[in-house]
Amino acid sequence: MEIVTRQKQWFKHGYTQSYEFRKQQLLKMKRMLQTFEVPLLKALQYDLNKSEFEAYTTEIAFLNAEIQEQLSHLKKRMAPEKVKAPLSHTGTQNYIRKEPYGSVLIIAPWNYPLQLAIAPAIGALAAGNTAVLKPSELTPTVSWVIRRMIEEFFPEHVLKVVEGGKEVTQQLLSEPFDYIFFTGSERVGKIVMQKASEQLIPVTLELGGKSPAIVHKDANLPVAARRIAWGKLINAGQTCIAPDHVYVHKDIKEAFIREYKAAVHLLYGKEPLKNDDFVKIVSKDHFDRIKSYLSDGNIALGGETDEKNNKIAPAVLTEVTEKDPVMQEEIFGPILPVLEYRELQEAVETISDKPDPLALYYFGEDEKSQEFVTTSLSFGGGCINDTLYHIINPHLPFGGIGASGMGSYHGKFSFETFTHKKSITKQNTKFDPSFRYKRDKNSLKIIKRIL
């Protein structure tokens, strides 16, 4: 692909290395989002029925904060980092230089089609890379606006958008990029990693999985229910770190369901399908897949469907087993299975037997129990007594582990993801000890002592 060759050739001239160049790219990104804010909001509403409030807070505001965070710390992050030296390196200077990889491929998903496309690009440009961005074809209006605004603000040898379906993605994965950043499903992530391995291209994989919540018997139930409903139903559950299902202590299970119902009504009214702010499911295929889960267990709340507009009302499923289809893959929709447990150890063991989730949420006041859960289980990141909030903190890395992904980003971690750390030792030439060259017993004694 010609654009990859052009980006790599332009990068080799060193234009992206300077602080001033990188700063200007971030400022252009900021102006670009301001200029295209209205078209972006309209496109998000058209493709996903996102309200202006939800679209701005979950997509545009996040990006504005990410840009400002990079601008505030860019010069310090770019500076060489001095490190200490052992006795064997007496007289040397040792430091780490931060250098960009080169041309980066960013493959974005459809659920947050703006945020998850531009956020990695912000990190890539801040780190001094050029980038090719592939938006999702499932949100074509947003994809068109992204291409249009980037073409207006950036030359293609710095940042280029390539639209298309699977065939285009496959073609891009065969190109000699210097880094690949992918956000999407585990299934496609495996394909990306396989293709990257053929050319030894480093990757970051932001995947997903079934992120559980645990509500223990000492939890503040009204708060827990509201925060789980909020995290579950943003974007109609089409969020990679949404609470996928919840384990509730048996003594409070019925009370939790009542509070969750009240939380749903607070957020979207008693008839969510008639609420203009309730997001639709992205496609008919996804709608049918999620709808099929309503036949698992018993519907304790909601579950009404609007096939014409691809909407499914917030639902709670009870009497669900670990073997039911709804518990086999990420739901990515507004259906919440509620399972009960008797002892906290039981819930922890059940979760630990499954693939590591991208997120985990624990609700309970006892600090020992909080510590027990967060240290006993492996997961990408999460919250105690909240959902989703960890992703908003730019000082926390966001990423998965195992099946939920590899690598992380946001804030300084985005800069580090797209940066190669080059180690340098600057040796002194004023003295040159002979023991490093001789192979006698005295030299060996000196080497043993200093090493």
N, C-alpha and C positions, 0 to 999 in steps of 0.2 A: 504494500500500500504506500503510495507516494508520500502521503502526509507524515508517515512514521519516519521515512528517510529524511524528509525536510526538517522535521523537528530534531532529529538526532544530529544532523549536520549543523543546524543553527546552534544547538546546545553546546557543541564542541568548541565553538568560538568563545565560550565563557561569558556570554552576555547575561546569563541568569545569576552569576555568582555574587554580584554586588548587592549590598544592603539597599541602596536606592532603587535598583530595579525591582527587587522583591516588594519593597514598600509600595511602589507605584502599582504593581499588579493587585495588591490587596485593596488599595484605595479605589482602583477601577472596579473591582468586584463589589465594593460597597456602593459606589455610584450606580453600578449596573442594577443591583437589587432595588435601589430607590427608584430608578427610572422605570423599571418594569414591574413595580409592585402591583399595580392595578391589573395588568394583563395576567400576571402570575396568580393572583387571587381568583380571577375569573376562570382561568384554566383549571385550577384545583377544584373549583366548584363544579365545573362542567364534567371533569373526568371522574371525580370521587364524591361530588356533592358536599365538599368541605365548606363549612360556614366561614365567613371572613375571620371570625374570632379564632376558630380552630386552625385555619390555614396560616394565619399570621403567627400565632403563638407557637405552633409546632414546627413550622417550616422557616418562615422569613426571620422571625425574631431570633431563633436559634442561630441562624447563619450570621446575622448582624453581630451577635455576641461573639461568635467564633472569630470573625474578622478582627474585631476590636481587641480580642485577647491576643491574637497573633501580632498585631501592630504594636501592642504595648510591650511585648517581650522579644520582638524579632531580633534586635541588635544583639542582645545578650545571648540569645540562643545560637546565633551565627558565630559568635566569638570562639576562638580556639580555647579548649579547656585544659589548663595545666593540671598535671597529676604528679603524685609523689613517685620517688624512685627508691629501690632497695639499695643496700650497701654496695652491691656489685655494679651499680650504675652511678657511683659517685662521680661528680663532675659533669653529668649529662643534664640536658633539659628534655622533659618528656611531656607531650601534650597530644590532645585529640583534635583533629581538624574535622569540621562538619561539612560534608560535601553531598550535593544532590546525586541521585541515581542517574537521571537523564530523562528519557521519555517514559511517561507513566500512562498505563491504561486503567481507566476507572469505569467499572461496569455497575450501573445503578439499578435499583429495584423500583417497583411501581407503588409501594405502599406509602412512602414519603418521597415522592418522585423528585421534588426540588431539593429538600434538605439532604437526602442521601446521595444526591449527585454532586451538589456544590460543596458540601462540607469536606469531603476528601480532596476536592480540587483546591480548596483554600489551603489545606495542609501541604499539598504538592507544590503549589506556587510559592508559599512561604519558605519552603525548603529549597527552592531554586530549580525545580523541575519544569519541564514542559509536560503537557498532558493531552490525551485524547479521551473524550468522555462519551460513553455509550449510555443514553437514557433508555428507560423501559418503553417498549412498544405498546404496553398495555395501558399507558396513560399518554396517548398521542398528542393531546392538546398541550399538556405541560411540556412534553418533549419538544414540540414545535417552538414554544416560547423560549425554552432554554437555548435551543439552537439559534433562534433569531437574536436573542440578547447577547449571547457570547460572540456571534459574528459581528455585532455592532461594536463591541467593546474590546475584543482581543483579536490580534492577528492569529491566523491558524497555526503558525509555527510556534506559538506560545500555548494556545488552548484551542482545541478543535472539537466540535461535536459531530459524531457520526451516528445517524439514525438508522433503524432497520430492525429486522427480526433475528431469529436464531442464526440464519445464514451469515448475517453481518457479524454477529458475535463470534461465530466460529472462525470467520476470516480474520478478525482482529486478534484472536487467540493464537493464530499461527504467525503473527508478526513478531519481530525481534524487539519487543519492548524491554525496558530495563527494570520495570516493576509493574505488578498487577495488583489492583485493589478491587475486590469483588464483594458486593453485598447481595445476598439472595439466599436461596434454599441450599440445604445440605447436598441434595442430589446434584445440582448444577455446580456447587462448590467443588465437588469431587472431580468434575470434568475440567473445571478451570485449573485446579491443582495439577491434574494429569498433563494437560497441555503445557502448563508453565514448566513442569519438570523436564519436558522434552528439550527445552532450551535453557534449563537451569535459571529460570527467572524467579526472583523472590516474590512472595505473595502475602497479602493480607486477606483473610477470608472472614467476613462478618456474616455469620449464618443465623441460626435461630434455635428452634427446639421447643420442647414443652416446659415452659418456665412455671414452676409451681409456687403457690402461696400456702403458708401454714398459718392457721388461726388457732392459737392455743386458748385454753379456758380462762386465762387471766387477761386476755386482750380487751381493749376498749372497743366493744362491738360496734357501736354506731360509727366510730371513726374508722375502724377496720373495714367495715362494709362500704362506706363512702369512698375510701381510698382505693379499695379493690375495684369497685364499680367504675370509678374514674379512670383507673389505669387500664381496665379491661375494655371499656367502651369508647375511649378515644379512637378515632378512625375506625369505628365499628369493630374493634378487636384486631384490626389489620396492622398490628405493631409487633415487631420481633421480640420485644421484651414485655409484652402484655402478660399479665397473669393468665396462664393457659387453663389451669384448673386449681382448685383449692382443697386442701385437707383441713377439716375442721374437727376439733375435739367433740366427741359424741354428746357431751353434756350441753353444748351450746349450738349444736347444728341447726335446730329449728329457729332459734333466736337469730342466728346469723342470717338465715334465709329471709326472715322478716325484715331485718335491717337492710339487707341487700335490695330487697324490693322497694323499700322506702328510698334508698339511695338512687335507684334507677328512676323513680318518679321525680325525685328532686332534680336530676340531671336532664331528663328528656320528657317528663310528663307521664301521664297514665297511658297514653297512646303514642309510643315513640315513633311508630311508622308514619304518623301524621306530623311529626316534628320536622320542620324543614332543615334543622341543623344536624339531623342524624345522618351520618355518612352511609353511602351505599356500598355494596360489595362490588369489587372492581370489574368482574366479568360474570357471564352466565355460568361458565364452568366452575368458577370458585363458589358462586351462589349455590349451585346444585350440590357441590361437595359438602359445603357447610350445612345445608338444609338436611342432608342425609343423616347427619349426626343427631337430629331431633328424634329419631326413632330409637336411640339408645337410652335405656333407663326410663325414668319418669320426668315429665316436664312439670317442674314446681313453679315456674314463672315464665310468662311470655312465650316466645317462639313463633309468634305470628309472622307470616311472610307476605311480601309484596313482590311477586315475580316480575311485574312490569317494570319496576324501578330497582330491581336487584337489592331489596332491603330485607333484613331479618331482624325482628325485634329482639332486644336483650332477653336471653333465656337462661334459666337455671335447670340443670339436670341432676336428679338424685337417683339413688339405686343404680349407680353406674359401677361397673367392675373394671379392673385393670386390663381385662381382655377385650373390652368393647372397642369398636372401631374409633370412637371419639378419643380414646386414650392411646391410640397407636401413633398418631402423627400430630404435628402442630395444628391447632384448630384454625387460627388466624381469622377469627370471626367472633361475634358477640354471644357465643354460647359458653356458659361456665359450668362445668361439671363440679359438683360438691361431693367429696368423699369424706367419710368420717374415720377417726382413729381413737383409740382408748388411751394410749401412752405416747408421749412425744417420741420416744425411741422407735416406736413402730412406724411413725410417719417418716422419720429420718432414714430408717432402713429401707423403706419402700422407695424413697427418692434415690437413695444411693445405689440401688440396683439398676437404675436407668441411666441412659447417656447423660453426660454433664450438660445441664441447661445453660442458656445464655444469661438468665436472671433467676433469682430466688427472693421471695419476700416472706418475712416472718413477722407475725403480729403477736405480741405478748409483752408484759411488763417486767418479768423476772430477768435480771441481767445474766444470771448463770445459764438460763435456758437460751437466751439470745446467743451467748458465747458458744454453747453446746451446738446449736444449729449451724452457726456460721463457720465453725471450725471443723465440724464433722462432715460437711458436704462440700463438694467441689462444684463451682459454678462461675460464670463469667463475672458477675457483679450483682448487686442487689440492694435491698433496703431492709431496715428494721422499722416496723410500724409505718410503712409507706410503700408506694409502688412508683416505678419509673423515675423518681426524683434523682437518682444517682446519675442518670444520663445528662442532666442539665448542668452538673458541676464540672467546669472545664479543667479543674485540678485533679479529677479522677479519670483514669484510663477507661475507655469503653471497648470491650471486646469479649470474645468467647474463649472457651477452652474445650479441647476434644472435639466432639461432634458439633458443638455450637460455634466453632471458628478458631482462628489463630491470629495473633497480632491485635493491636489496639490503636485507638486514635482519640481525638478531641484535645484541644489546647496544646500543651507542649508535647503530648504524646502523638499528635498528628505530625508535628515537625519532626519528631524522632523517627516515626514510621517511614517517612519519605527521605530520610537522611542516612547516608553511610558514614560511620564513624571511623576515620582514618587515623591509625596510631603512628606517632612519629617519635623517634628518639634522636636527639641532636647531640652527637658525641663531641667531647673535648679532644683537641689534637695536641695540647701542650704537654701531655704526658701519656705514655703508652706502656703500661705495666707488662713485664716480660712473662709473668706467670700464666697468662692466657695462651701463650704460644708454646711454652716448654711443657714437656710431658714427664717431668721428674717428680720425685716424692715431695719436695718442698712446695712446688707449684700446686700439687694436689692438696696439700694441707691448707694452703691459702684459699683455694677454691672451696673446700669443705667448710671453712670458717665463714666465708662471706656469703655462701649460698645456703 
